[in-house]
């Protein structure tokens, strides 16, 4: 009996949006890697059936280049990458998605319902694939670093600034001393705030933003632990960071700085903050209670021990109407 080829099983890291990872990594690819990436994205089903020599010929590169490409996108070699690609295509077929939709898929001729469907699909996929892409070891190490830090700095420029402010709010409510900066100049003028054992969290989708890279480098020289939240496997920022937490979201021509990338970053932020709160629940609860009490009067709600009694009363409306 002739031997049959064993069923392909994905080993190692299985990114749920492999084609998206490749598309988003173009800025970091060398010429030969970009040629291989183009060949894969243009013909993923065809490439999934190739061996390493065939892909090298198909992309007009070399076997060595294919090996380097596979490692550049996070795999041990081409066999592992090919198995992940087969798994990705199988998942897409099962979900009913066309690979042609994965570039964002929004055209000028799409109806309003199509725009809604495609954007919501991309955003939901960003959350799911980011959760699967997170490195648990780096995730836990980040929480450990936050606990040990006296001060946490957070840097995010442009759309990343909104995520930085959200993280600052969450950490402050948990009782951690932190400050967020939305531009390099402000961050650098505040460099004395952080020292050894403190943490800088940098947020950069591409990992190539000059302002972010420069600030990371300056704080790194002061012995600050650098945590990077990014979407790109290889970039100037990843080379500096001590701990990298990868998101998985696509930005396209229509959607540069899209909601999907922020949703992916916010997913990481939420997971980190809940894990931090979990470590010291009694202290966290005390900090949250204090913040609720402080803002209670601002919402018109009295925070008192007999709140439960008053909450059962039906409010009455004055004859003068609402004021």
Backbone as numpy.savetxt, mean C-alpha at the origin, in Angstrom:
# Nx Ny Nz CAx CAy CAz Cx Cy Cz
4.09 -46.04 -19.16 3.23 -44.84 -19.16 4.11 -43.60 -19.16
3.80 -42.71 -20.05 4.59 -41.48 -20.14 4.33 -40.60 -18.94
5.38 -39.90 -18.54 5.23 -39.00 -17.41 4.36 -37.81 -17.80
3.51 -37.41 -16.90 2.68 -36.23 -17.14 3.28 -35.06 -16.38
3.10 -33.88 -16.94 3.63 -32.69 -16.27 2.86 -32.43 -14.99
3.54 -32.23 -13.88 2.84 -32.00 -12.61 2.02 -30.72 -12.68
0.95 -30.71 -11.89 0.12 -29.51 -11.83 0.95 -28.35 -11.30
0.79 -27.19 -11.91 1.53 -26.02 -11.47 0.94 -25.51 -10.17
1.77 -25.34 -9.20 1.34 -24.79 -7.92 2.21 -23.59 -7.59
1.58 -22.54 -7.16 2.32 -21.33 -6.85 3.05 -21.51 -5.54
4.33 -21.17 -5.52 5.12 -21.23 -4.31 5.62 -19.84 -4.00
6.09 -19.65 -2.76 6.61 -18.34 -2.40 5.50 -17.30 -2.37
5.83 -16.08 -2.76 4.88 -14.98 -2.71 3.94 -15.04 -3.91
2.67 -15.03 -3.66 1.67 -15.08 -4.72 0.90 -13.77 -4.71
1.33 -12.80 -5.48 0.66 -11.52 -5.53 -0.63 -11.66 -6.31
-1.71 -11.19 -5.74 -3.00 -11.35 -6.37 -3.19 -10.45 -7.58
-2.32 -9.48 -7.77 -2.41 -8.60 -8.93 -1.03 -8.55 -9.59
-0.55 -9.69 -10.04 0.79 -9.80 -10.59 0.98 -8.89 -11.79
-0.01 -8.87 -12.70 0.11 -8.02 -13.88 0.15 -6.55 -13.49
-0.57 -6.20 -12.45 -0.53 -4.83 -11.96 0.81 -4.47 -11.37
1.43 -5.43 -10.66 2.75 -5.19 -10.10 3.76 -4.91 -11.21
3.67 -5.68 -12.28 4.59 -5.48 -13.40 4.37 -4.12 -14.03
3.10 -3.76 -14.27 2.78 -2.48 -14.89 3.28 -1.31 -14.05
3.13 -1.42 -12.74 3.53 -0.33 -11.85 5.03 -0.24 -11.64
5.76 -1.29 -12.00 7.20 -1.30 -11.77 8.01 -0.80 -12.95
7.34 -0.37 -14.02 8.06 0.08 -15.21 9.11 1.15 -14.92
8.84 2.14 -14.05 9.86 3.17 -13.81 11.18 2.62 -13.27
11.15 1.44 -12.65 12.36 0.88 -12.06 13.04 -0.16 -12.94
12.42 -0.50 -14.09 12.98 -1.53 -14.95 14.11 -1.00 -15.82
15.11 -1.85 -16.04 16.12 -1.57 -17.04 15.53 -1.89 -18.42
16.24 -1.55 -19.48 15.72 -1.70 -20.84 15.27 -3.13 -21.14
16.10 -4.11 -20.81 15.75 -5.50 -21.10 14.56 -5.96 -20.26
14.50 -5.51 -19.00 13.38 -5.86 -18.13 12.09 -5.25 -18.65
12.17 -4.01 -19.15 10.98 -3.36 -19.70 10.49 -4.10 -20.94
11.40 -4.61 -21.76 11.01 -5.37 -22.96 10.28 -6.65 -22.58
10.77 -7.32 -21.53 10.12 -8.54 -21.06 8.75 -8.21 -20.48
8.67 -7.12 -19.73 7.41 -6.70 -19.13 6.37 -6.41 -20.21
6.79 -5.71 -21.26 5.87 -5.42 -22.37 5.35 -6.71 -22.99
6.25 -7.67 -23.21 5.85 -8.94 -23.81 4.83 -9.67 -22.95
5.02 -9.62 -21.62 4.10 -10.30 -20.71 2.75 -9.60 -20.67
2.76 -8.28 -20.55 1.50 -7.54 -20.45 0.70 -7.58 -21.74
1.40 -7.62 -22.88 0.70 -7.66 -24.17 0.13 -9.04 -24.46
0.78 -10.09 -23.96 0.36 -11.46 -24.28 0.50 -12.39 -23.06
-0.18 -12.09 -21.97 0.02 -12.89 -20.75 -0.33 -14.37 -20.91
-1.43 -14.66 -21.62 -1.83 -16.06 -21.80 -0.79 -16.82 -22.62
-0.23 -16.16 -23.64 0.78 -16.78 -24.49 2.08 -17.02 -23.70
2.50 -16.02 -22.94 3.74 -16.13 -22.17 3.63 -17.23 -21.11
2.44 -17.41 -20.55 2.25 -18.43 -19.51 2.55 -19.84 -20.01
2.53 -20.03 -21.33 2.80 -21.34 -21.91 4.26 -21.50 -22.34
5.07 -20.48 -22.17 6.44 -20.50 -22.66 7.42 -21.02 -21.61
8.55 -21.52 -22.10 9.66 -21.77 -21.20 10.57 -20.55 -21.24
11.65 -20.59 -20.46 12.48 -19.40 -20.31 13.15 -19.00 -21.62
13.57 -19.97 -22.42 14.22 -19.67 -23.70 13.24 -19.04 -24.67
12.02 -19.55 -24.68 11.00 -19.00 -25.58 10.65 -17.56 -25.22
10.56 -17.26 -23.92 10.26 -15.89 -23.52 11.41 -14.95 -23.87
12.63 -15.43 -23.70 13.79 -14.62 -24.06 13.76 -14.27 -25.54
13.44 -15.26 -26.38 13.36 -15.02 -27.83 12.18 -14.12 -28.17
11.04 -14.36 -27.53 9.82 -13.60 -27.80 9.98 -12.13 -27.44
10.77 -11.84 -26.41 10.97 -10.46 -25.96 12.26 -9.85 -26.50
12.96 -10.59 -27.35 14.23 -10.14 -27.94 15.25 -9.77 -26.87
15.29 -10.60 -25.83 16.28 -10.39 -24.76 17.09 -11.68 -24.61
17.52 -11.99 -23.40 18.32 -13.18 -23.15 17.76 -13.95 -21.97
18.19 -15.20 -21.85 17.76 -16.02 -20.72 18.17 -15.36 -19.40
19.38 -14.81 -19.37 19.84 -14.14 -18.15 18.95 -12.95 -17.80
18.48 -12.23 -18.82 17.59 -11.08 -18.58 16.26 -11.54 -18.00
15.75 -12.67 -18.48 14.48 -13.20 -17.96 14.64 -13.58 -16.49
15.78 -14.17 -16.15 16.04 -14.52 -14.75 16.09 -13.26 -13.89
16.80 -12.24 -14.38 16.90 -10.99 -13.62 15.53 -10.34 -13.47
14.73 -10.38 -14.52 13.38 -9.82 -14.45 12.55 -10.53 -13.39
12.60 -11.85 -13.38 11.82 -12.63 -12.41 12.20 -12.26 -10.99
13.48 -12.06 -10.75 13.94 -11.68 -9.42 13.57 -10.23 -9.10
13.58 -9.38 -10.13 13.24 -7.97 -9.92 11.81 -7.79 -9.46
10.90 -8.69 -9.89 9.50 -8.57 -9.48 9.18 -9.47 -8.28
10.24 -10.01 -7.64 10.05 -10.64 -6.35 10.04 -12.15 -6.31
10.52 -12.81 -7.35 10.51 -14.27 -7.37 11.93 -14.82 -7.43
12.08 -16.09 -7.05 13.41 -16.71 -7.01 13.96 -16.95 -8.40
13.09 -17.13 -9.37 13.52 -17.40 -10.73 12.33 -17.50 -11.65
12.56 -17.84 -12.91 11.47 -17.89 -13.89 10.43 -18.97 -13.58
10.82 -20.19 -13.16 9.78 -21.19 -12.87 8.76 -20.72 -11.85
9.23 -20.08 -10.78 8.31 -19.56 -9.76 7.46 -18.44 -10.32
8.08 -17.56 -11.12 7.31 -16.48 -11.73 6.24 -17.03 -12.67
6.60 -18.01 -13.48 5.64 -18.57 -14.44 4.46 -19.22 -13.71
4.72 -19.92 -12.62 3.64 -20.52 -11.86 2.71 -19.46 -11.28
3.29 -18.35 -10.84 2.46 -17.26 -10.31 1.62 -16.64 -11.43
2.18 -16.54 -12.63 1.43 -15.99 -13.77 0.27 -16.91 -14.14
0.52 -18.21 -14.16 -0.55 -19.17 -14.44 -1.66 -19.05 -13.41
-1.28 -18.93 -12.15 -2.26 -18.78 -11.07 -3.06 -17.49 -11.23
-2.37 -16.41 -11.61 -3.04 -15.12 -11.79 -4.08 -15.19 -12.91
-3.70 -15.79 -14.03 -4.62 -15.90 -15.16 -5.80 -16.79 -14.82
-5.55 -17.83 -14.03 -6.64 -18.70 -13.60 -7.62 -17.94 -12.72
-7.07 -17.13 -11.83 -7.93 -16.33 -10.94 -8.77 -15.35 -11.73
-8.15 -14.70 -12.72 -8.87 -13.73 -13.53 -9.99 -14.39 -14.31
-9.71 -15.57 -14.85 -10.73 -16.29 -15.60 -11.89 -16.69 -14.70
-11.55 -17.10 -13.47 -12.59 -17.50 -12.52 -13.45 -16.33 -12.10
-12.84 -15.14 -11.99 -13.58 -13.95 -11.56 -14.32 -13.27 -12.69
-14.06 -13.72 -13.92 -14.74 -13.13 -15.08 -14.10 -11.86 -15.58
-12.91 -11.52 -15.10 -12.23 -10.31 -15.55 -11.42 -10.59 -16.80
-11.39 -9.63 -17.69 -10.53 -9.72 -18.86 -9.21 -9.04 -18.54
-8.09 -9.62 -19.01 -6.80 -8.99 -18.74 -6.71 -7.62 -19.37
-7.48 -7.37 -20.43 -7.47 -6.06 -21.08 -8.06 -4.98 -20.20
-8.83 -5.39 -19.17 -9.44 -4.41 -18.27 -8.47 -3.95 -17.19
-7.36 -4.65 -17.06 -6.51 -4.43 -15.91 -5.61 -3.21 -16.02
-5.68 -2.47 -17.11 -4.91 -1.24 -17.21 -5.71 -0.06 -16.72
-6.82 -0.33 -16.08 -7.74 0.71 -15.64 -9.00 0.61 -16.46
-8.83 0.28 -17.74 -9.94 -0.08 -18.59 -10.94 1.01 -18.89
-10.74 2.23 -18.43 -11.72 3.28 -18.63 -11.42 4.00 -19.94
-12.42 4.08 -20.80 -12.26 4.75 -22.08 -13.21 5.92 -22.17
-13.01 6.77 -23.15 -13.88 7.94 -23.33 -15.28 7.53 -23.75
-15.44 6.29 -24.20 -16.75 5.82 -24.67 -17.52 5.03 -23.61
-16.92 4.84 -22.43 -17.60 4.08 -21.39 -18.81 4.83 -20.85
-19.84 4.05 -20.53 -21.03 4.65 -19.91 -20.73 4.93 -18.45
-21.64 5.68 -17.81 -21.46 5.99 -16.40 -21.43 4.72 -15.55
-22.27 3.75 -15.88 -22.30 2.51 -15.12 -21.00 1.73 -15.28
-20.39 1.80 -16.48 -19.12 1.13 -16.70 -18.00 1.78 -15.90
-18.01 3.12 -15.84 -17.01 3.83 -15.06 -17.12 3.43 -13.59
-18.35 3.40 -13.07 -18.56 3.01 -11.68 -18.07 1.59 -11.43
-18.43 0.69 -12.33 -18.04 -0.72 -12.16 -16.52 -0.88 -12.16
-15.86 -0.25 -13.11 -14.42 -0.44 -13.26 -13.63 0.19 -12.10
-14.07 1.37 -11.67 -13.35 2.02 -10.57 -13.56 1.27 -9.27
-14.79 0.87 -8.98 -15.05 0.13 -7.74 -14.33 -1.20 -7.75
-14.24 -1.82 -8.92 -13.53 -3.09 -9.05 -12.04 -2.91 -8.77
-11.47 -1.82 -9.31 -10.05 -1.55 -9.09 -9.76 -1.25 -7.63
-10.64 -0.49 -6.99 -10.43 -0.13 -5.59 -10.54 -1.36 -4.68
-11.54 -2.21 -4.96 -11.70 -3.42 -4.16 -10.50 -4.34 -4.35
-10.01 -4.43 -5.58 -8.86 -5.28 -5.86 -7.61 -4.75 -5.15
-7.50 -3.43 -5.04 -6.34 -2.83 -4.38 -6.28 -3.24 -2.91
-7.43 -3.27 -2.24 -7.47 -3.67 -0.83 -7.09 -5.13 -0.67
-7.71 -5.98 -1.48 -7.47 -7.42 -1.36 -6.02 -7.79 -1.67
-5.50 -7.26 -2.76 -4.14 -7.62 -3.16 -3.10 -7.01 -2.23
-3.39 -5.84 -1.66 -2.47 -5.24 -0.70 -2.39 -6.09 0.57
-3.53 -6.56 1.04 -3.56 -7.41 2.23 -2.73 -8.67 2.02
-2.78 -9.23 0.83 -2.03 -10.45 0.54 -0.55 -10.16 0.30
-0.25 -8.95 -0.11 1.14 -8.61 -0.43 1.94 -8.20 0.80
1.29 -7.81 1.87 2.01 -7.33 3.05 2.93 -8.40 3.62
4.15 -8.00 3.87 5.14 -8.88 4.49 4.90 -8.85 6.00
4.45 -9.98 6.55 4.07 -10.03 7.96 5.27 -9.73 8.87
6.44 -10.21 8.49 7.64 -9.97 9.31 7.93 -8.48 9.41
7.90 -7.77 8.28 8.13 -6.33 8.30 6.99 -5.59 8.99
5.79 -6.11 8.85 4.62 -5.52 9.50 4.80 -5.54 11.01
5.16 -6.69 11.55 5.34 -6.84 13.00 6.52 -5.98 13.47
7.59 -5.96 12.67 8.77 -5.15 13.03 8.43 -3.67 13.07
7.52 -3.23 12.20 7.09 -1.83 12.20 6.34 -1.50 13.49
5.44 -2.37 13.89 4.71 -2.15 15.14 5.67 -2.12 16.32
6.65 -3.02 16.32 7.66 -3.03 17.38 8.41 -1.70 17.44
8.78 -1.19 16.26 9.52 0.08 16.19 8.66 1.23 16.69
7.38 1.22 16.37 6.48 2.27 16.84 6.37 2.26 18.37
6.30 1.07 18.94 6.17 0.96 20.39 7.42 1.51 21.08
8.59 1.22 20.51 9.84 1.65 21.12 10.14 3.13 20.90
9.53 3.73 19.88 9.84 5.11 19.51 9.22 6.12 20.48
10.00 7.15 20.78 9.47 8.26 21.56 8.63 9.16 20.66
9.10 9.36 19.43 8.39 10.20 18.46 8.36 9.49 17.11
7.23 9.60 16.42 7.09 9.04 15.08 6.85 10.19 14.10
7.69 10.28 13.09 7.49 11.26 12.03 6.83 10.60 10.84
6.01 11.34 10.13 5.29 10.78 8.97 5.43 11.77 7.81
5.85 11.27 6.66 6.02 12.12 5.49 5.22 11.59 4.32
4.41 12.47 3.74 3.67 12.13 2.52 3.44 13.40 1.73
3.83 13.41 0.47 3.62 14.59 -0.36 2.51 14.31 -1.36
1.93 15.37 -1.89 0.82 15.26 -2.85 -0.29 14.39 -2.24
-0.78 13.38 -2.99 -1.88 12.57 -2.47 -1.47 11.77 -1.24
-0.17 11.48 -1.11 0.31 10.77 0.07 0.18 11.59 1.34
0.05 12.91 1.18 -0.12 13.77 2.34 -1.40 13.50 3.09
-2.45 13.13 2.36 -3.72 12.83 3.02 -3.59 11.58 3.89
-2.84 10.61 3.40 -2.62 9.38 4.16 -1.76 9.68 5.39
-0.76 10.55 5.23 0.10 10.93 6.35 -0.73 11.59 7.46
-1.64 12.48 7.09 -2.46 13.16 8.09 -3.40 12.17 8.79
-3.91 11.21 8.03 -4.79 10.20 8.62 -4.04 9.36 9.63
-2.80 8.97 9.27 -1.99 8.17 10.19 -1.65 8.98 11.44
-1.33 10.25 11.29 -1.03 11.08 12.45 -2.23 11.13 13.40
-3.42 11.33 12.86 -4.63 11.39 13.68 -4.83 10.09 14.45
-4.67 8.98 13.76 -4.88 7.68 14.41 -3.85 7.44 15.51
-2.58 7.73 15.25 -1.54 7.51 16.25 -1.71 8.43 17.45
-2.09 9.68 17.20 -2.34 10.61 18.29 -3.46 10.11 19.19
-4.50 9.58 18.60 -5.63 9.06 19.38 -5.22 7.84 20.19
-4.19 7.12 19.73 -3.70 5.96 20.46 -2.66 6.34 21.52
-2.39 7.65 21.65 -1.48 8.12 22.67 -0.03 8.19 22.25
0.24 8.04 20.93 1.62 8.12 20.45 1.93 9.56 20.02
3.12 10.01 20.35 3.55 11.35 19.95 4.08 11.27 18.52
3.42 11.96 17.61 3.86 11.92 16.21 3.54 13.24 15.52
4.23 13.46 14.42 4.03 14.67 13.64 4.08 14.30 12.17
3.21 14.90 11.37 3.15 14.60 9.94 3.58 15.82 9.14
4.34 15.57 8.08 4.78 16.63 7.18 4.31 16.32 5.77
3.93 17.39 5.04 3.43 17.20 3.68 4.34 17.82 2.63
5.52 18.27 3.05 6.51 18.75 2.09 7.90 18.57 2.69
8.89 18.47 1.81 10.26 18.17 2.24 10.85 19.28 3.10
10.58 20.54 2.75 11.18 21.66 3.47 10.76 21.65 4.94
9.48 21.47 5.19 8.98 21.45 6.57 9.57 20.27 7.34
9.67 19.13 6.66 10.23 17.95 7.32 11.69 18.16 7.70
12.46 18.73 6.79 13.89 18.92 7.04 14.16 19.98 8.10
13.31 21.00 8.17 13.49 22.00 9.21 13.10 21.46 10.59
12.42 20.32 10.60 12.01 19.70 11.87 12.84 18.46 12.18
13.99 18.34 11.53 14.77 17.10 11.63 15.22 16.81 13.05
15.38 17.84 13.88 15.85 17.63 15.25 14.80 16.94 16.13
13.57 16.84 15.64 12.52 16.20 16.43 12.73 14.70 16.57
13.43 14.10 15.61 13.64 12.66 15.63 15.10 12.33 15.85
15.33 11.29 16.61 16.69 10.83 16.85 16.75 9.32 16.82
17.84 8.76 17.30 17.99 7.30 17.34 16.82 6.67 18.08
16.35 5.54 17.57 15.22 4.77 18.11 13.86 5.36 17.75
13.85 6.56 17.15 12.59 7.09 16.64 12.33 6.53 15.25
11.16 6.82 14.70 10.75 6.23 13.42 10.26 7.31 12.47
10.63 7.19 11.20 10.05 8.00 10.14 9.28 7.08 9.21
7.99 7.36 9.03 7.17 6.61 8.08 7.04 7.45 6.81
7.57 6.95 5.71 7.50 7.65 4.43 6.46 6.96 3.55
5.63 7.75 2.89 4.57 7.22 2.04 4.81 7.70 0.62
5.08 6.77 -0.29 5.34 7.13 -1.68 4.93 5.99 -2.58
3.94 6.22 -3.42 3.44 5.18 -4.32 4.54 4.67 -5.24
5.27 5.58 -5.86 6.30 5.20 -6.83 7.65 4.91 -6.18
7.90 5.53 -5.03 9.19 5.37 -4.38 10.30 6.17 -5.03
9.94 7.00 -6.01 10.96 7.75 -6.74 10.87 9.26 -6.50
9.88 9.73 -5.76 9.71 11.16 -5.52 10.95 11.73 -4.83
11.58 12.70 -5.46 12.86 13.23 -4.97 12.74 13.76 -3.56
11.68 14.50 -3.27 11.50 15.07 -1.93 11.47 13.98 -0.86
10.77 12.90 -1.16 10.67 11.81 -0.19 12.02 11.13 0.00
12.70 10.88 -1.10 14.02 10.22 -1.04 15.01 11.05 -0.24
15.03 12.34 -0.49 15.98 13.23 0.22 15.71 13.27 1.72
14.44 13.36 2.10 14.10 13.41 3.52 14.46 12.08 4.19
14.16 10.98 3.53 14.50 9.67 4.09 16.00 9.56 4.34
16.79 10.02 3.38 18.26 9.93 3.50 18.77 10.77 4.68
18.22 11.97 4.85 18.65 12.84 5.94 18.34 12.24 7.31
17.13 11.72 7.46 16.75 11.14 8.74 17.50 9.83 9.00
17.80 9.10 7.94 18.55 7.86 8.08 19.92 8.12 8.69
20.55 9.22 8.31 21.86 9.56 8.85 21.82 9.85 10.35
20.65 10.21 10.86 20.50 10.49 12.29 20.18 9.23 13.10
20.16 8.08 12.44 19.89 6.83 13.14 18.41 6.53 13.31
17.57 7.27 12.58 16.12 7.06 12.64 15.76 5.82 11.84
14.88 4.98 12.37 14.38 3.81 11.64 13.42 4.28 10.56
13.67 3.87 9.32 12.85 4.32 8.19 11.89 3.22 7.76
10.59 3.53 7.83 9.55 2.62 7.34 8.97 3.23 6.06
8.91 2.45 5.00 8.40 2.94 3.72 7.15 2.18 3.32
6.10 2.92 2.97 4.89 2.34 2.40 4.89 2.71 0.93
5.03 1.73 0.06 5.20 2.00 -1.36 4.59 0.90 -2.20
4.49 1.15 -3.49 3.89 0.19 -4.40 4.92 -0.50 -5.29
6.14 0.07 -5.36 7.14 -0.39 -6.31 8.21 -1.23 -5.61
8.51 -2.37 -6.21 9.45 -3.30 -5.60 10.86 -2.74 -5.50
11.29 -2.01 -6.52 12.67 -1.54 -6.57 12.69 -0.06 -6.91
13.22 0.76 -6.00 13.23 2.20 -6.21 14.30 2.82 -5.31
14.63 4.10 -5.50 15.58 4.77 -4.60 15.13 4.73 -3.15
13.82 4.79 -2.93 13.30 4.78 -1.56 13.48 3.42 -0.89
13.23 2.35 -1.62 13.37 1.01 -1.04 14.82 0.71 -0.68
15.75 1.34 -1.42 17.17 1.13 -1.12 17.57 1.77 0.20
16.83 2.79 0.64 17.15 3.50 1.88 16.41 2.92 3.08
15.18 2.48 2.87 14.31 2.07 3.97 14.83 0.86 4.74
14.56 0.85 6.03 14.87 -0.32 6.87 13.76 -1.35 6.77
12.53 -0.88 6.69 11.37 -1.76 6.61 10.47 -1.25 5.48
10.07 -2.16 4.59 9.22 -1.78 3.47 7.91 -2.55 3.54
6.81 -1.82 3.43 5.47 -2.41 3.38 4.88 -2.08 2.02
4.67 -3.11 1.22 4.23 -2.90 -0.16 2.71 -2.88 -0.28
2.21 -1.91 -1.03 0.80 -1.88 -1.40 0.68 -2.50 -2.79
-0.55 -2.65 -3.25 -0.78 -3.20 -4.58 -1.96 -2.46 -5.21
-1.65 -1.41 -5.95 -2.71 -0.61 -6.57 -2.18 -0.02 -7.87
-3.06 0.13 -8.83 -2.64 0.63 -10.14 -2.97 2.10 -10.31
-2.03 2.80 -10.90 -2.29 4.17 -11.35 -2.18 4.17 -12.87
-3.17 4.75 -13.54 -3.20 4.76 -14.99 -3.19 6.20 -15.49
-3.24 6.36 -16.80 -3.25 7.70 -17.39 -4.40 8.54 -16.86
-5.59 7.92 -16.77 -6.76 8.63 -16.27 -6.70 8.84 -14.77
-5.98 7.95 -14.08 -6.11 7.91 -12.63 -4.77 8.02 -11.92
-3.92 8.94 -12.36 -2.68 9.17 -11.65 -3.01 9.79 -10.29
-2.47 9.21 -9.23 -2.84 9.66 -7.89 -4.25 9.24 -7.56
-4.65 8.08 -8.11 -6.03 7.63 -7.99 -6.38 7.21 -6.57
-7.69 7.09 -6.34 -8.17 6.67 -5.04 -7.65 5.29 -4.68
-7.48 4.41 -5.66 -7.03 3.04 -5.39 -5.71 3.02 -4.63
-4.76 3.88 -5.03 -3.47 3.89 -4.35 -3.61 4.39 -2.92
-4.46 5.39 -2.70 -4.67 5.88 -1.33 -5.41 4.85 -0.49
-6.38 4.16 -1.09 -7.11 3.12 -0.35 -6.15 2.02 0.07
-5.23 1.65 -0.82 -4.24 0.62 -0.49 -3.35 1.08 0.67
-2.91 2.34 0.62 -2.07 2.87 1.70 -2.85 2.97 3.01
-4.10 3.38 2.93 -4.93 3.48 4.13 -5.21 2.11 4.73
-5.27 1.09 3.88 -5.44 -0.28 4.37 -4.26 -0.68 5.24
-3.05 -0.36 4.78 -1.84 -0.64 5.55 -1.86 0.13 6.87
-2.23 1.40 6.80 -2.30 2.25 7.99 -3.28 1.68 9.01
-4.46 1.29 8.56 -5.46 0.75 9.47 -4.97 -0.53 10.14
-4.37 -1.42 9.35 -3.86 -2.68 9.90 -2.79 -2.42 10.96
-1.87 -1.50 10.68 -0.80 -1.18 11.62 -1.36 -0.60 12.93
-2.29 0.32 12.80 -2.82 0.99 14.00 -3.63 0.03 14.87
-4.37 -0.87 14.26 -5.12 -1.86 15.05 -4.14 -2.81 15.75
-3.09 -3.22 15.02 -2.09 -4.10 15.63 -1.38 -3.40 16.79
-1.12 -2.10 16.65 -0.50 -1.33 17.72 -1.43 -1.26 18.93
-2.70 -0.98 18.69 -3.67 -0.90 19.78 -3.80 -2.23 20.51
-3.68 -3.30 19.76 -3.82 -4.65 20.32 -2.72 -4.97 21.32
-1.54 -4.39 21.12 -0.40 -4.69 21.98 -0.61 -4.19 23.43
-1.29 -3.07 23.59 -1.51 -2.48 24.92 -2.95 -1.98 24.98
-3.87 -2.93 25.07 -5.28 -2.57 24.96 -5.75 -1.68 26.11
-5.27 -1.94 27.32 -5.71 -1.11 28.44 -5.26 0.33 28.27
-3.99 0.52 27.85 -3.50 1.87 27.61 -4.19 2.52 26.44
-4.46 1.72 25.39 -5.15 2.24 24.21 -6.55 2.69 24.56
-7.25 1.86 25.33 -8.63 2.20 25.70 -8.68 3.48 26.51
-7.69 3.64 27.40 -7.63 4.86 28.20 -7.43 6.08 27.32
-6.51 5.97 26.34 -6.24 7.09 25.43 -7.47 7.41 24.59
-8.15 6.38 24.11 -9.35 6.60 23.29 -10.48 7.22 24.11
-10.62 6.77 25.35 -11.66 7.34 26.22 -11.41 8.82 26.46
-10.14 9.17 26.66 -9.81 10.57 26.89 -10.12 11.42 25.65
-9.81 10.89 24.47 -10.07 11.66 23.26 -11.57 11.80 23.01
-12.33 10.74 23.31 -13.79 10.82 23.15 -14.38 11.84 24.12
-13.87 11.84 25.34 -14.37 12.79 26.33 -14.05 14.22 25.92
-12.86 14.41 25.35 -12.44 15.76 24.96 -13.29 16.32 23.84
-13.71 15.46 22.92 -14.49 15.95 21.77 -16.00 15.81 21.99
-16.35 15.19 23.13 -17.77 14.96 23.38 -18.58 16.24 23.38
-18.07 17.29 24.04 -18.81 18.55 24.13 -18.92 19.22 22.77
-17.95 18.95 21.89 -17.99 19.58 20.57 -19.10 19.01 19.71
-19.52 17.78 20.03 -20.58 17.16 19.24 -21.96 17.37 19.87
-21.96 18.11 21.01 -23.23 18.38 21.67 -23.69 17.22 22.54
-22.77 16.24 22.74 -23.13 15.07 23.52 -22.41 15.10 24.85
-23.13 15.04 25.95 -22.53 15.09 27.28 -21.91 13.74 27.60
-20.63 13.75 27.94 -19.92 12.53 28.30 -19.92 12.43 29.82
-20.79 11.62 30.37 -20.88 11.48 31.81 -21.27 10.05 32.17
-21.17 9.76 33.45 -21.47 8.41 33.90 -22.94 8.07 33.71
-23.80 9.09 33.78 -25.22 8.82 33.62 -25.67 9.05 32.19
-24.70 8.93 31.24 -25.03 9.18 29.84 -26.08 8.21 29.35
-25.99 6.96 29.85 -26.94 5.95 29.40 -28.37 6.32 29.75
-28.57 6.98 30.89 -29.92 7.38 31.29 -30.45 8.45 30.37
-29.61 9.45 30.09 -30.04 10.56 29.25 -30.24 10.14 27.80
-29.48 9.12 27.36 -29.57 8.75 25.95 -30.90 8.13 25.62
-31.63 7.65 26.66 -32.92 7.04 26.40 -34.05 8.06 26.32
-33.73 9.32 26.64 -34.75 10.36 26.59 -34.93 10.86 25.17
-36.16 11.08 24.78 -36.45 11.61 23.45 -36.32 13.12 23.48
-35.45 13.71 22.67 -35.29 15.16 22.72 -36.54 15.88 22.25
-36.81 17.02 22.84 -37.97 17.80 22.45 -37.54 18.96 21.57
-38.41 19.39 20.70 -38.08 20.47 19.78 -38.81 21.74 20.24
-38.09 22.83 20.32 -38.69 24.07 20.76 -39.60 24.62 19.66
-40.53 25.46 20.05 -41.46 26.03 19.07 -40.75 26.90 18.04
-39.58 27.39 18.46 -38.84 28.25 17.53 -38.13 27.48 16.44
-38.19 26.14 16.53 -37.52 25.33 15.52 -36.06 25.12 15.87
-35.37 24.44 15.00 -33.95 24.18 15.21 -33.13 25.44 15.09
-32.08 25.54 15.88 -31.20 26.69 15.81 -29.80 26.22 15.55
